[in-house]
Amino acid sequence: MSMRDISIVPYHKEDYDSICRLLVESFQGKFHSLVTLDDEDMIELLSKTWLNGYEGASENQMVVKENGEMIGTIFLKWRDQDPTPRTTTTNLSYTTLYKQFGFFNVCKFLLGMGMLQYQPKQKECYIEHIAIHSKYRNQGIGKLVLAWAKDFYQHSKFEQLTLFVSAKNPAAIHLYEHAGFRIEATKYNAVRHFFFQEPYWHYMTWRDETSEKTY
């Protein structure tokens, strides 16, 4: 799928650092509500602790590129019907992290990031994040990425495409509603309120009603 010279392609390991930088740039407010670090330290902390840098059968990280430059990313995940235990290896040293970034910064960061995790139900494809570089926003890139996600959903055996969005993010809510998502529920989350000052979150869903099965 492309628009102009824009393509949506699978993630490769060499994209990892660029994705971390893009996530910090896109979700700066959330990250800085957790810790007192500048952007460069935040990027480094994320790159050392975010263990999403591997490929899995129940995950799909894609990157959006224009002329070889990364301008966006989307991460989907779902639950396997017959999950196989996976192991990952990491050289992560908490002692080193504590010395470099501070004990409370590291602990609060890891706890806060954990609070954003969501485990999809069977046959649910969940959009964990979409990030578009600030220079490329309001140019239809978000719409393009959501169209790709819906196409991926339609060619798989999912029953719904879902996401969570903060009720304090009207621009994102408008984008999702314009793409056909609807609010299924609005939930108060005390932990997210504490960590991110964002108490209410919308659970939004999209279904391809034209291809729904009848029983």
Residue, then its C-alpha position, 0 to 999 in steps of 0.5 A: m500500500s502506498m501514497r506518494d512514495i510512502s510504503i508500509v513495510p515489515y520491521h527489521k532490527e536496524d529499525y529498532d533505534s529509529i522506532c524508539r526515537l519516534l515513539v518518544e517524539s510521538f508520546q512525549g507527554k506520556f513518557h515525561s509524566l513518568v520520569t524526569l529525563d530529557d528526550e535523549d536519555m528517554i530514548e536510550l532508556l526505552s531502547k534498553t528496556w523495550l523488549n519488542g525488538y523481536e519477531g513473534a507469530s502473534e505480533n506485527q510491527m510495521v514501519v512507514k517509510e518515505n524515500g527510505e526515511m522512517i516517518g511512522t510505525i504501527f504495532l499489532k498484536w493478537r492471541d494465538q489459538d495454540p500459543t507456544p511459549r517463547t523465550t527472549t534473551t537480554n543483557l539488561s542490567y538493572t544495576t546499570l540502569y539505576k546508576q545511569f537513569g536513577f532508581f525511581n525513574v527506572c522503576k516508575f518507567l517500567l511500572g508505567m509502561g506495564m500499565l499500558q499493556y493489554q492482552p487481546k482476546q481470542k480473534e481480536c487484533y489489537i492496535e497497541h500503538i500508531a506513531i507518526h513523525s510530527k513533520y508528517r502529521n495532518q497529511g493523511i498518513g494516519k488514515l493510510v496506516l489505519a487502512w493498512a491495518k483494516d486490510f490486514y484484519q480482513h485477510s486474517k481470521f479476526e473478528q474485530l480490530t481494536l484499540f484504546v485511546s485516552a479520552k483526553n486525545p480528541a484528535a486521535i478519537h476523531l481520526y479513529e471515528h472517521a476511519g469507522f471505529r466506534i467507542e464500545a466502552t469508556k473505562y476509568n483506570a486509577v493506575r493510568h490516572f496516577f501515572f499519566q494523569e489520563p483517567y478515562w480511556h475509550y475502548m474502540t472497535w472496528r468490524d468489517e460488517t460487509s463480511e460478517k458471518t451469519y450462524 
